[in-house]
Amino acid sequence: MDNKVVTVPNGAALRFSCDGTPLVRKETLEAIKKHLIPISSLLIIKCEEAKLLLGKEIFTDDDMVATAEAFSDMGGEGIMLRGGD
């Protein structure tokens, strides 16, 4: 398999409105999980976007490890979670 680096999001793909409403359709989230994550050699994702994709909060180091494991279970090889904008 070719190495593929997947950055989620690229730009404003998984952003929220000022009132916290996601600006992305559920179908888009499912497509990312089904098609992009399984082919990624390195998945670079912000904790906020990971929360949106997985539907769970990320507060602690243990939460980050569990999140990385969840993406790995989806097929992602290397996972880099990051915070901030």
Residue pairs with C-beta under 8 A, 6 or more apart in sequence:
1 39
1 41
3 41
3 42
4 39
4 40
4 41
4 42
5 40
5 41
5 42
5 44
6 36
6 37
6 39
6 40
6 42
6 43
6 44
6 76
7 44
7 45
8 14
8 32
8 36
8 43
8 44
8 45
8 46
8 49
8 53
9 15
9 46
9 49
12 23
13 24
13 28
14 22
14 23
14 24
14 29
14 48
14 49
14 52
14 53
15 23
15 24
16 22
16 23
16 48
17 23
22 52
24 52
29 52
29 53
32 53
33 53
33 74
37 43
37 71
37 74
37 75
37 76
38 74
38 75
38 76
39 75
40 75
40 76
40 77
40 78
41 77
41 78
42 77
42 78
42 79
42 80
43 71
43 76
43 78
43 79
43 80
44 80
44 82
45 53
45 71
45 79
45 80
45 81
45 82
46 81
46 82
46 83
46 84
47 58
47 64
47 67
47 81
47 82
47 83
48 83
50 58
50 67
50 71
50 81
51 57
51 58
54 67
54 70
56 63
56 67
57 63
58 64
58 67
58 81
64 81
67 79
67 81
68 79
68 81
71 79
72 79
